[in-house]
């Protein structure tokens, strides 16, 4: 299945899109090792502790990318989401440039009410941004499109980390 924006892509971009769409899972060799970081992250969000949330996001992300032999990525957790007429920004991935490492930024509070984001939403946002990193650094894609395969990879990571399912099921 292709999303509606596919028809506006160049031939080169369509090739990248199809390659991305064909990758359905990211098997994590060390998922069980990472479970304690998820528990700590949930606790940090519950206690509205931004610094601890950032720490455990970084530990979790570092463990994931190391287990996949992908380059490191820095994670920053900020307070309230930025917003405008287009909506709220949940997360942002900035690829590595030169000697600077890639950066994932996620926000732990909603823009309007300044409430801490629910754990599952926050965690899925983190995984979403990690998938962008993996597209560039593990799968060697020159762009990271939101394809059906992209969302399947995100779900495969989620299910391995939350419920212990195998990544290849998704």
Residue pairs with C-beta under 8 A, 6 or more apart in sequence:
1 21
1 148
2 17
2 21
2 147
2 148
3 146
3 147
3 148
6 14
6 17
9 17
13 143
13 145
16 141
16 142
16 143
16 145
17 145
17 147
19 139
19 141
20 135
20 139
20 141
20 144
20 145
20 147
20 149
20 150
21 147
21 148
21 149
21 150
22 149
23 139
23 149
23 153
24 149
24 152
24 153
24 156
24 168
24 170
25 152
25 153
25 156
25 167
25 168
25 169
25 170
26 68
26 131
26 134
26 138
26 153
26 156
26 157
26 167
27 156
27 160
27 166
27 167
27 168
28 34
28 64
28 67
28 68
28 157
28 160
28 161
28 167
29 67
29 68
30 63
30 64
30 66
30 67
31 160
31 161
31 164
31 167
32 164
33 63
33 67
34 60
34 63
34 64
34 67
34 161
35 161
37 56
37 59
37 60
37 63
38 56
38 60
38 123
38 161
38 162
40 52
40 56
40 59
41 53
41 56
41 57
41 60
41 119
41 123
42 119
43 52
44 50
44 52
44 53
44 55
44 56
45 53
45 108
45 116
45 117
45 119
45 122
46 116
46 119
48 108
48 116
50 77
50 78
50 79
50 108
53 77
53 108
53 122
54 75
54 76
54 77
57 75
57 77
57 104
57 106
57 126
58 74
58 75
60 126
61 73
61 75
61 104
61 126
61 130
62 72
64 130
64 157
65 71
65 72
65 73
65 130
65 133
65 134
65 137
66 72
68 134
68 138
69 138
70 133
70 134
70 137
70 138
71 96
71 101
71 102
71 137
72 101
72 102
73 101
73 102
73 103
73 104
73 130
73 133
73 137
74 101
74 102
74 103
74 104
75 103
75 104
75 105
75 106
75 126
76 103
76 104
76 105
76 106
77 105
77 106
77 107
77 108
78 105
78 106
78 107
78 108
79 107
79 108
79 109
79 114
80 107
80 109
80 110
80 111
80 114
81 88
81 89
81 90
81 107
81 109
81 110
81 111
82 88
82 89
82 107
82 111
83 89
83 111
83 112
88 110
88 111
89 107
90 106
90 107
90 117
90 121
90 125
90 128
91 104
91 105
91 106
91 107
91 125
91 126
91 128
91 129
92 104
92 105
92 106
92 129
93 102
93 103
93 104
93 105
93 129
93 132
93 133
93 144
94 102
94 103
94 105
95 102
95 132
95 133
95 136
96 102
96 136
96 137
102 133
102 136
102 137
104 126
104 129
104 130
104 133
105 129
106 122
106 125
106 126
106 129
107 117
108 116
108 117
108 122
109 115
109 116
109 117
110 117
117 125
123 158
123 162
124 154
124 158
127 154
127 157
127 158
127 161
128 154
130 157
131 144
131 150
131 153
131 154
131 157
132 144
134 153
135 141
135 143
135 144
135 150
136 142
136 144
144 150
152 170
153 170
155 170
156 167
156 168
156 169
156 170
157 167
159 165
159 167
159 169
159 170
160 166
160 167
